[in-house]
Amino acid sequence: MSKTAPRDRRNANHIREEYEFDYSQAKPNRFAARMKQPVVAVVLEADVASVFDSSAKVNAELRSIIARRRSRPRAVGAAKRRRPAG
């Protein structure tokens, strides 16, 4: 085995200013059919992400919060109840 690194590895940290891509060879996304509904990516803060170990658990927790908010009756005039200034 040679002790010299392959050319690709030696130049791995080099980034060109401009790249030319041949889009005529592009292929359609083969995974697009699996996505039945639109997916939205959300970035969680590290402390929140440490509580959940999968996206399924995050979705389950958010759905339970949404269900509780929908089932709870709204207080009439809650927005109007403010303490007088002064």
C-alpha positions, -999 to 999 in steps of 0.1 A, spaced: 0 0 0 14 34 -10 21 60 17 11 89 -5 -25 100 -3 -46 98 -35 -48 130 -54 -85 134 -44 -77 134 -7 -49 159 -10 -71 184 -27 -102 176 -6 -100 209 12 -97 230 -20 -129 247 -30 -131 263 -64 -146 297 -69 -170 284 -96 -182 250 -107 -198 240 -139 -226 214 -136 -240 194 -166 -277 195 -158 -285 176 -190 -275 144 -170 -297 152 -141 -322 126 -130 -357 132 -114 -359 126 -77 -367 89 -73 -379 95 -37 -404 122 -45 -433 97 -49 -429 86 -12 -437 121 0 -475 121 0 -479 153 19 -457 184 19 -429 181 45 -416 211 64 -382 211 81 -380 227 115 -348 233 134 -349 227 171 -327 242 197 -302 218 213 -319 217 246 -353 209 230 -338 183 206 -321 165 236 -356 156 249 -367 138 217 -349 110 200 -370 109 169 -392 131 147 -421 107 154 -420 116 191 -418 154 184 -448 151 161 -468 130 187 -461 156 214 -471 185 191 -503 168 181 -513 162 217 -507 199 225 -528 209 195 -556 185 205 -556 199 241 -558 235 227 -587 226 204 -607 208 231 -603 235 257 -632 260 257 -620 296 251 -628 321 277 -652 348 265 -636 382 265 -602 369 276 -584 394 253 -604 423 268 -595 415 304 -566 437 311 -556 456 342 -561 493 340 -529 513 334 -515 532 363 
